Each structure stands twice: as structure tokens, then as C-alpha cells.
């Protein structure tokens, strides 16, 4: 099998594994997450966009554990 053919086959296989936003939300249990978590992670995707499982996992991680976290405020004791 030549390399370009392998690449095309991999691309076709990848397309077969993609699902729409609604399909991922309804299948949230397969991702071991709640439907509202998947819906939140995919809120900015169009309904007809096809997403792979890896794309959804990446969005879930970013949604559930944002990289930028607020610094905890320090309680300053005014007496002293």
C-alpha cells in the first residue's frame, strides 16, 4: 500500500468516526461525562459540524479545567 493511499484511508476512517454536536451530547455517557458537560464544552460549535472523539475530549478538558484560574484572594487582617 502506498503512502498516499494510506493517508486517504486514514482520512476516510477518521471521517466515519466523527459525529455531530447533538450526537455527542446524546452519547455523553460513552465519554463518561454528563450531557450538560458535553453541551457546555461544545456550546460554540455549529449543530452540523462533525467532530472527532479527540476534538470533543480536548474541548471537555478545556471546559472542565480551564488553564487560567483566578488567584485566590488573600484575607488581610486589618488589626495588627
C-alpha positions, -999 to +999 in steps of 0.1 A: +000+000+000+015+034-010+017+062+015-009+085-002-034+056-002-028+050+035-033+087+042-065+088+023-077+056+040-069+071+074-088+103+065-118+084+054-117+063+086-114+095+107-145+110+089-165+078+097-158+083+134-170+119+135-203+129+149-225+160+151-228+181+182-262+166+191-249+130+187-220+137+211-244+153+237-268+123+235-238+099+237-222+117+267-222+085+288-198+069+263-174+098+271-180+092+309-194+127+313-228+143+318-248+156+289-247+192+303-209+190+304-206+179+268-232+206+258-212+232+276-179+221+260-195+222+225-216+254+230-197+274+203-199+246+177-224+247+149-250+220+151-240+205+117-202+205+124-187+170+125-163+164+155-140+136+163-138+120+197-104+135+203-117+170+195-146+165+219-122+152+246-099+183+242-129+206+244-142+188+275-108+192+292-106+229+284-142+234+296-139+215+328-104+225+338-097+260+324-060+268+321-064+303+336-076+301+371-084+331+393-059+338+420-072+331+455-078+364+473-059+368+505-077+377+537-058+406+551-063+411+588-068+448+593-059+445+630-022+444+637 
